[in-house]
Amino acid sequence: MRHEKSPVLPVTPGPGAGVRGAIAGNLRRTRLARGHSVRELAELTGVSKALISQIERGVANPTIEVLTRLAGALELTFAELTRTHLLEPEVIRRGEGATEMAGDTTVRSLFAAADRRRFELAEGDLPPMTRSAKSAHGRGSIEHAYVVAGQVSVETEAWAVRLGEGDAVRFAAELDHVYVTGEAGCRVLTLISFSED
């Protein structure tokens, strides 16, 4: 039950771009969505076209004042302009991830968040041949899923990832996504974290 336009992605090591890359992508994406050329944005903000172009290419180190003017002209908060987005899912396969011993217990670290977020933790039992309802959790939300038993595909319009027992994935949950089982059911833990801003 895979969409033709949903390629199965390989395992990715994690979010690629840092804050500079996030600002570059957010600025360009929002500027284009608002229908502004670089010249028009320069006129609105008093920031030079050359600097805006350099920021969008990720080669400039703009001041907070410049970023604040750009965010204001594009009707973004400073946090929205600088937020790092998960552009592709981050997958940790069974047996991967840092492990450490705490007494007789082995703990495998899956994902950690550097920012403060509220979250919801849930356990789901999906029967065989099930396609969940589409869900999205709002701007800036991140979903984590860990397969306790069985197999499941997590799918969006842009990508699909097949997970087995012991696999985990983290992805941007602001767009519609579904969980799809095959001939066997699946038990999955999900944690959805929400941005505080």
N, C-alpha and C positions, 0 to 999 in steps of 0.2 A: 504494500500500500504506500508507495513512494511517489511523490510528485515528480514529474519529468524535470522540472527546473530546480529541484532540491538536491544538489550534489552531496555525496557523503564526504565529509571533511576528514583529513588526516588528524592525528593527534597534534595539538599545538602546544608550545611550551608556555604560553601565557600571553597577556596583553602586550603588544609590541611597543607602542609609543608611550613616551613619558608625557609630562605636562606640556612641554613645547609642542609635541606632536598632537596632543589633544586640543590645544588652543588652535593650532593650524587647521585641523579638520573641522572643529566646531565653528570657527570664524568663516571659513570658506563655505561650508554647508549652509550656515544660516544666512550669509550674505546672498548666496544664490537663491535660497528659498524666499528671501524677501524681495528679490528682483533687483538688487543693487549691483552696479558695476563697481570696480575698485575705485574709479574716479568719483562716482557718486558717494561712496562711503567716505572717501577722503574729504569731500566737500562738507558732508554732514558732521564730521568729527574734528576736522582740522589736523588730522594725521596724514602725513604724506603718502601718496600712492606707492612710492618705493618701499616705505616701511610696511604698509599693509601687505604688499606683495611678498616681502621678506617674511613677515609673520605667517602668512598662509603657506609658505614653503618650508616653514619650521627652521629658518636660519637666523632669525632675529631674537634678541632678548628684550622684549618690550617692557617698559616700566608699568607699574600698577596703574598710574594715571592714564597711560595710553590704553591699557586693557579696559579700564573702567569706561572711558569715552566710547570705545568700540562696542562694548557690551550694551551701554545705554542706547546708542544709535540703533542697535539691532534688537532692542527690547528683550535683552537677556540679563540675568543676574550675573555677577562676577563668577559665582560658583558654576553656573551653567556654561559659561565661556571656557572655564578652566577644567571642567570635569573630564576625567579619563573615561572613555566608553569601551566596553568589550565589543569589538567589531566582529569577532568570531568566537565560538565557544572554546573554552579552555577545558581539556579532557585529561583526567588522570586515570590510567588503567590500573586494574588489579595488580598489586605488587609494586607499583610506582609510588612515589611520594616519600618524604623524609620520615623515617621511623626512629623512635627512641624508646628505651626501656625505663619504666617507672616501677621499680621493684620487680615483680614477676609479670607485669603487664607490658605488652608491646603496644605503643600508640603510633598510629600512622597519621601524619598531618596531611590534610587534604587542601583546604583553602583557608586563607586568613584575610581579613579586611583591615586596612589601615585607618579608614574613616569611621566615624560614629554613625551607626544606622540602627533603626528599629527592624525587627525581623519577625517572621512567622515560620514555625517548624511544623511539618506535617508528615504523616506516614500514609501512603496510599497503596491499596491493593487493587491492581488492575487485572480483570479477567482476560482470558485469551481472546484474541481478535477484537480488541477494543481500541477505539479512537476517542481520546478525551475531547471534551468541549474546548474550543479555542479560548485561550486566556491571555491577558496582558495585565501588568501590574503597575503601570504608571511610569512617568518619566524618572529616569535614574535608578529604577529597580534592577536588582541582580538576583537571578535564581540559581540555586545550587541543587543538584540532584545526585543521590547516591543509591545505586541499585543493591538492595539487600539480597534479593533472590530473583531469578528469571532474567529476561531480556526485554529491552524496550528501545524504541527509537524516539528521540526528541527532534521535532521538526518545526521549521519556520518556512516562510516563503523563500528565504535565501539559502538555507542550509538544513542538513539532516545529519544526526549523529546516532549510531547504533551503540548501545551500551549493554554490557553483560554484568553478571554478579561481581561485585567488588569495584566496578567502574564508577567514576564520578565526573560530573560536568558542571561548569559555571558559565552563565551566559547572560547577556542583557535581556531583561524580561519585559521591556517596555513595548515590544511588538508581540503580535499574536503568535502563540506557539501551542503545539499539541504533543501528547504522549501517545504512542501507538505500539500495541503489543502484537505479537505474531501468534503462533499456535500454542505457546505457553504463556501463562500470566506473568505478572511481575509485582514484586513488592519494592517500593521506592520511597526513600526519605527525601523530602524537599524542604529547603530553607529559602525563603524569599526575604531579601533585605531591601529596605526602603531608605532612600536618601532623606536626611534630616532637613535639607534646604528646599 
